[in-house]
Amino acid sequence: MDILVLIGRILFVILFLHSAAGHLTQTKAMTGYAQSKGVPASHAAVLGSGVLLVVGSLSLLLGVWADLGALLLLIFLIPTALLMHPFWKETDAGAKQNEMTQFFKDTALAGAALMLFALIAFAGDELGLTWTGPLFDFD
């Protein structure tokens, strides 16, 4: 079971590490995109979310307070879905469909992050292949 959870953690964070790299290496382009979506303090939001993605992903991947890592990714995903993919504002059918797909992808990933948070916090020290136990304890 432990190896399956580790493989799942690895597969789950690949997307977020890739996104973090974009946030931190293509900051100017990402800031422009965030500005076009009306995100306040776009530059700071891009950098801050990039750091949040790195910390959350590495925490979950390495098993260092992995529950906190899952929670950090959840905290990234909810505002991202709402601010960056507001499909309900689109008038073009193609753009609306694209934003809807991205919105529901983010909400599905948020659900998975929430489940990982709960699983890791509930399993406690019994979850193997981690460097630390969870920060939160639901026993």
N, C-alpha and C positions, 0 to 999 in steps of 0.2 A: 504493500500500500504506500509506504513512504516514497518509493521510487516513482510511483505514478503521480503522486502529489508534486514531487520535484520536477518531473517532466512537464506537468501542467503549469507549474510556476514559470518554468523556462519559456514554454510556448506563449504563455499569457503576457510576459513582459517584453517580448521581442518588439511588438508594435509600439510600446511606450518608449523603449530605448531608441528606436528609430525616430520617433517623433521628437524626443528630447534632443537628439542630434540636430534635427532641423531647427528647433527653437534656438539652440545655442550657436549654430554655425551660419544660419541664414536669418539672423535676427532682423535685418532691415526689411527683407521681403515679408517675413512673418508679421512684422509690425505693420507694414502697409496693408496686409490682408486683414489683420485685426482691426485696424482703423476703418477699413471699408465696411466692416460689420458693426461699427459703432462701439467698440470696446473702449471704455475709458482707460486712460494711462496705458495705452497700447504697448509701448516699448517695455515698460516695467512689467506689464502683464505677460508679455512673451518671455522675458527673462525669468520672471518668477515661476511661471508655469513650466519652463524648461528645467529649472532646478527642482521643482516639485516632482516632475516626471523622473528625473535622474535618481533622486533620493528614494522615492516610492518604489521605483523599479528595482534598484539595487537592493533595497531592504527586503523586498519580496523574493527576489532571485537568490540572494545569498542566505536568506533565513535569519537575518538580524532584525528582530522585532518585525517579523513578516506580516503580522496583523496590522501594525502601524503602516507598513508599506502599502498594503491593500487599501487601507483607509485613505491614505494620501492620494492614491490613484482615483478613488471614488470622489474625493474632493476636487480633483482636476476634471473629472468627466462630467459631472452635473452642470457646472457653469459653461463648460465647453459646448455641451449639447444645446443649452438654452441660448447662449450668446452667439455662437459661431454657426449654428445650423437652424435658424428659425424659419423652417419651411413654410409656416403659416403666413409669412410676410411676402413670399414670392408670388409673382403674377405669371411668370413664364412657366409653362408646364414642365419643361425639361429641367430647369433650374429647381423648381419645386420638388420634383422627384429625386434629384440628386441630394438636395438638402434634407429631404425626408429620410433617405437612406442613411446619410451620415448621422442624423439625429438619433435614429433608432439603433444604429450601430453603437453610438456612444451610450445610450441608455441601457442597451444589452450588456455592454462591457461594465457599466456601473453596477448592474445587478450581479454580474460575476465577481466583481471586486468586493461587493457587499457580502456575497456568499463566502468568498475566501477569507475575508475578515472574520466572519462568524466561525467558520470551520477552524481556522488557526487559533483563535481565542478560546474556542471550546475544547479543542484537542490538547491545548496546553503543551506541556513538556513531552507528551506522548507522541507528538508529531516529530518524526525523525528527519534527518538530513537537514537540520538547521543549525546555525551557530548559537543562537540564543532561543530561549522560550519566548512566548508572546508577551507583549507589554500589557495587554488586557487579559483578564481572567474571568471566564463565564461559568466556571464550575459551581 
